[in-house]
């Protein structure tokens, strides 16, 4: 059995995407990096979190290309890059965003509004070919974060990250809290969710009963991930 047959990407409304991830102990080796990196590179992702393959452990990956592109010198110099047959990437174990610009409540000037996409929400989002930013809306993210994490060698780091790389980290970190990015959007959420439902139905062989169950599952998923977003992360 090849990897594409044996690894399942978790997509909305999979409940594994709603659960808060548990910490990984240094004595409990995390042995799913091959699977995570395979899915990330196979689907042309720039990052991926463990819940996206159904594993609720506190770990996410970001490609070396993205870290290098956005010039995060500290990570390039201080953290060991992992390279396997699928590509090069950085590992973030037990990450914790301890500060969003050092504020509890963020104002408009503290935010950057960006288009985002997600492997677990295929073919929808402002980065996809189905939408544009004007139609679907943008995701507000803090301009700068402070994040603590352990790297592949279990060395602890505490750094400030700004710009596009901080956006990627906030997106992946949200996955570990049971949050998908539409829950952070401040407008046009109904358009997004309706488009996602309609697209998934259009490419399925659902019966009428299955369509209704799918709609209900997505509606319940949306409620829960929006509740999670209120509990974790910055408040606007």
C-alpha positions as CSV (number, residue, x, y, z in Angstrom):
1,X,0.0,0.0,0.0
2,X,1.5,3.4,-1.0
3,X,1.3,6.5,1.2
4,X,-1.4,8.1,-0.8
5,X,-3.6,5.1,-0.2
6,X,-2.9,4.8,3.5
7,X,-2.9,8.4,4.7
8,X,-6.2,10.2,5.0
9,X,-6.3,14.0,5.0
10,X,-8.9,15.2,7.6
11,X,-11.3,17.6,6.0
12,X,-14.2,19.6,7.4
13,X,-16.5,18.4,9.1
14,X,-14.1,15.8,10.6
15,X,-14.3,16.1,14.3
16,X,-10.5,15.6,14.7
17,X,-10.2,19.2,13.5
18,X,-12.3,20.5,16.4
19,X,-10.3,18.9,19.3
20,X,-7.6,20.7,21.2
21,X,-4.3,18.9,20.7
22,X,-2.3,17.4,23.6
23,X,1.3,18.1,24.4
24,X,4.0,15.7,23.3
25,X,6.4,14.6,26.0
26,X,10.1,14.3,25.3
27,X,10.0,10.7,26.2
28,X,7.1,10.0,23.8
29,X,8.6,10.1,20.3
30,X,6.4,11.6,17.7
31,X,6.7,9.3,14.7
32,X,4.4,10.8,12.2
33,X,6.7,13.3,10.5
34,X,6.9,11.3,7.4
35,X,3.2,11.1,7.0
36,X,2.7,14.8,7.8
37,X,5.4,16.0,5.4
38,X,4.2,13.6,2.7
39,X,0.7,15.1,2.8
40,X,2.0,18.7,3.0
41,X,4.3,18.3,-0.1
42,X,1.9,16.0,-2.0
43,X,-0.8,18.7,-1.8
44,X,1.5,21.7,-2.3
45,X,0.9,23.0,1.2
46,X,3.2,25.5,2.9
47,X,2.4,24.1,6.4
48,X,0.4,21.4,8.1
49,X,-0.7,20.5,11.6
50,X,-1.0,17.0,13.1
51,X,-4.8,17.2,13.4
52,X,-5.0,17.4,9.6
53,X,-4.1,13.8,9.4
54,X,-6.3,12.9,12.4
55,X,-3.6,13.0,15.1
56,X,-4.4,15.4,18.0
57,X,-0.9,16.0,19.0
58,X,0.8,19.4,19.4
59,X,2.9,19.6,16.3
60,X,3.0,21.5,13.0
61,X,5.4,21.8,10.1
62,X,6.3,24.7,7.8
63,X,8.3,24.3,4.6
64,X,11.9,25.4,4.5
65,X,11.0,27.4,1.3
66,X,8.4,29.5,3.1
67,X,10.7,30.2,6.1
68,X,13.5,31.2,3.7
69,X,11.1,33.3,1.5
70,X,9.9,35.4,4.4
71,X,13.4,35.8,5.9
72,X,13.0,34.5,9.4
73,X,16.7,34.6,10.1
74,X,16.4,33.2,13.6
75,X,14.8,29.9,12.5
76,X,17.1,29.5,9.6
77,X,20.2,30.0,11.8
78,X,19.1,28.4,15.1
79,X,16.7,25.6,14.2
80,X,17.7,22.4,12.4
81,X,15.9,21.8,9.1
82,X,14.5,18.3,8.5
83,X,15.0,16.8,5.0
84,X,13.4,13.6,3.8
85,X,12.4,12.2,0.4
86,X,9.5,14.6,0.2
87,X,11.2,17.9,0.9
88,X,12.8,20.2,3.5
89,X,10.8,21.5,6.5
90,X,10.9,22.8,10.0
91,X,9.2,21.1,13.0
92,X,7.4,22.9,15.8
93,X,6.6,20.7,18.8
94,X,4.3,22.0,21.6
95,X,4.1,25.5,20.2
96,X,2.5,28.2,22.3
97,X,1.7,31.7,21.1
98,X,2.3,33.6,24.3
99,X,1.7,37.1,23.0
100,X,-0.1,38.8,20.1
101,X,1.7,42.1,20.0
102,X,1.7,42.0,23.8
103,X,-2.0,42.9,23.9
104,X,-5.1,41.2,25.1
105,X,-7.4,43.0,22.7
106,X,-6.2,43.9,19.2
107,X,-7.3,47.0,17.3
108,X,-7.4,47.5,13.5
109,X,-3.9,48.9,13.4
110,X,-2.6,45.8,15.1
111,X,-3.9,43.5,12.3
112,X,-3.0,42.5,8.8
113,X,-5.9,41.2,6.7
114,X,-4.9,38.4,4.4
115,X,-6.4,35.8,2.1
116,X,-5.9,32.2,3.4
117,X,-6.5,28.7,2.2
118,X,-6.4,25.3,4.0
119,X,-5.7,21.8,2.9
120,X,-8.6,20.7,5.1
121,X,-11.0,23.0,3.2
122,X,-10.1,22.0,-0.3
123,X,-11.0,24.2,-3.3
124,X,-12.6,27.1,-1.3
125,X,-11.2,30.2,0.3
126,X,-9.8,33.5,-1.0
127,X,-6.6,31.8,-2.2
128,X,-8.5,29.3,-4.4
129,X,-9.5,29.6,-8.0
130,X,-13.2,29.7,-7.0
131,X,-13.0,32.9,-5.2
132,X,-11.4,36.3,-5.0
133,X,-10.6,38.4,-1.9
134,X,-13.5,40.8,-2.6
135,X,-16.1,38.1,-2.7
136,X,-15.0,35.8,0.2
137,X,-13.4,38.3,2.6
138,X,-10.1,38.3,4.4
139,X,-8.7,36.8,7.7
140,X,-7.4,39.3,10.3
141,X,-4.1,38.2,11.9
142,X,-1.9,39.9,14.4
143,X,1.1,41.6,12.8
144,X,3.5,40.1,15.3
145,X,3.5,37.2,17.7
146,X,5.7,35.7,20.3
147,X,5.9,32.0,20.1
148,X,7.6,29.3,22.2
149,X,8.3,25.9,20.7
150,X,10.6,22.9,20.6
151,X,12.5,22.1,17.4
152,X,13.3,18.7,15.9
153,X,16.2,18.3,18.4
154,X,13.9,19.3,21.3
155,X,15.7,22.5,21.8
156,X,13.4,25.2,23.2
157,X,13.0,28.6,21.5
158,X,11.2,31.8,22.4
159,X,11.0,34.2,19.5
160,X,9.1,37.1,18.0
161,X,7.8,36.5,14.5
162,X,6.2,39.1,12.2
163,X,4.9,39.4,8.7
164,X,3.7,36.6,6.5
165,X,5.5,33.9,8.5
166,X,3.6,34.9,11.6
167,X,0.4,34.5,9.6
168,X,1.3,31.0,8.7
169,X,2.2,30.2,12.3
170,X,-1.1,31.6,13.5
171,X,-3.0,29.5,11.0
172,X,-1.2,26.3,11.9
173,X,-1.4,27.0,15.7
174,X,-5.1,27.5,15.3
175,X,-5.4,23.9,14.1
176,X,-4.0,22.7,17.4
177,X,-6.8,24.6,19.2
178,X,-9.6,23.2,17.1
179,X,-9.9,26.3,15.0
180,X,-10.1,26.5,11.2
181,X,-9.5,29.9,9.6
182,X,-13.1,30.9,8.5
183,X,-13.9,31.1,12.3
184,X,-11.5,34.1,12.4
185,X,-13.1,35.9,9.4
186,X,-15.0,39.0,10.3
187,X,-17.3,39.2,7.3
188,X,-18.8,37.0,4.5
189,X,-18.6,33.8,6.6
190,X,-22.0,32.6,5.3
191,X,-20.7,32.9,1.7
192,X,-17.7,30.8,2.6
193,X,-19.6,28.0,4.3
194,X,-22.3,27.9,1.7
195,X,-19.7,27.7,-1.1
196,X,-17.9,24.9,0.8
197,X,-21.1,22.9,1.2
198,X,-22.2,23.4,-2.4
199,X,-18.8,22.4,-3.8
200,X,-18.6,19.3,-1.7
201,X,-22.1,18.2,-2.7
202,X,-21.4,18.9,-6.4
203,X,-18.5,16.5,-6.5
204,X,-20.1,13.8,-4.3
205,X,-22.6,11.0,-5.0
206,X,-24.6,11.8,-1.9
207,X,-28.2,10.8,-1.7
208,X,-30.7,13.4,-0.5
209,X,-30.6,12.1,3.0
210,X,-26.8,12.2,3.0
211,X,-26.8,15.7,1.7
212,X,-29.0,16.8,4.6
213,X,-26.7,15.0,7.1
214,X,-23.7,16.6,5.5
215,X,-25.2,20.1,5.7
216,X,-26.1,19.5,9.4
217,X,-22.6,18.2,10.2
218,X,-20.9,21.3,8.6
219,X,-23.3,23.6,10.4
220,X,-22.5,21.9,13.8
221,X,-18.8,22.0,12.9
222,X,-19.0,25.7,12.2
223,X,-20.6,26.4,15.6
224,X,-17.9,24.5,17.4
225,X,-14.9,25.9,15.6
226,X,-16.3,29.5,16.2
227,X,-16.7,28.7,19.9
228,X,-13.1,27.4,20.0
229,X,-11.9,30.6,18.3
230,X,-13.5,32.7,21.1
231,X,-11.6,30.7,23.7
232,X,-8.2,30.6,22.0
233,X,-6.2,33.3,20.4
234,X,-6.5,37.1,20.1
235,X,-9.7,39.1,20.6
236,X,-10.6,41.8,18.2
